[in-house]
Amino acid sequence: MKLNNEFISHNDGDEKLLVSTGASDFKGLVRGNASAGFIMTCLETDTTEDEIVSKMLENFEVSEEIARRDVHKIVTQLRSIGAVDG
């Protein structure tokens, strides 16, 4: 899975922004905190939920259960707006 090319990601200080280019049905902006931003950054290249969870465990002090839950939640939300392919 990977971010759809109809969305552009941008770092804005402590937040990660995901912006629709206008080519998608979603017209808006997604703001993410540090962990959501990290997940969005991982999605800039083709990856899996398991690979993102592994990277979360390397970069954040979080249990595997919480990392897996957060990754699944963010990916599901991004899929619902058409921001993730695959």
Secondary structure, DSSP 8 states (H G I E B T S, - for coil): -EE-TTEEEEEETTEEEEEE-SSSS--SEEEE-HHHHHHHHHTTSS--HHHHHHHHHHHSS--HHHHHHHHHHHHHHHHHTT-EE-
